[in-house]
Amino acid sequence: IGEVCRAKIDPSKPFAENYLGEFFRPDLSVIFVDENNLIIPGATEGLVAFKSDSVQQKEYIGPDAVEVQTGFFDDIFIPGDKLRKEGKSLYYLGRSKNILNLNGQKYSLDTIQSVLSGLFSDHEFAVVAERNNTGLEQLIIYYLGEEVLDLEVINVALRAKFFALEAAAIEKLDRIPLTSTGKVDVQALKSRI
């Protein structure tokens, strides 16, 4: 999405820790989302997202919009950063572990999982970002269900919803491992790779 903030540095004054700059984009709004990518009204800290106020970026969804494809999904771009917003000032707090960085695009793993669940409603999914032997992230999809899914069928479905997104592998499981708190045990899945 390009540059979203700018900072003026005055060498005579101390630079605020983790200060990124002043948000300046009139075509975007700074919002914050929860772990399910739902907007948290009034939030000023957490997983940041940028909501498009531009009609052109809204046209991204779908394979026919080749000239304006961006990293936006349903008008929202989630870069994977945790920020704090004070007025127009943005401060860096860290990275989310739930973002896939693939081919220069960033994708929310929760959104990918939600889309797959909607398209293949008789299956349960767990998606993982894992580094391959060259150090680049790749998408691995695990699933439960009676029907065996084909990697190419999954990738056709993903490309129809997301720009340049393909899974490197899929694997059918007997059960999806869970942590003691009932969340998907990502480390157990990664150990299978």
C-alpha angles and dihedrals in degrees: 000000000000130000116353104173140028131204129202111211119211108191091204092062129061114256112238113247113261092359110156100179142255119321107239110165113120091189093059138055124210111232135162127228136197128235089281092052092250116146115254105214114226095007118146100181138043137050103005125218132180117223116208117234089181123099090210094062091045088064092069099094114099137031095271096066096078097147097057103034112148137157091271122121117188089348093304130106117196110193095185097247127129110220142169120222121208109178102308094335119107124203126193116236102169144281132297116237090213099076128095116213106201128164092342093308126107121217131186109237089210091056092048090050092047093050092049091049090052094049096042101032095170090062135070118220141202117184126197135189108219132172117243125218091279092054097252121130119250134183118247119187124202121188147178123214145106096257119072110233123218120227092228092051089051092048093049088052092048094048090053090059105028133041113250095344121147132158117237092209144354128205131191113223135195088223137357110240115241133198122236088268093056098254124128109277098233093180091056090051093047090052088063092062 
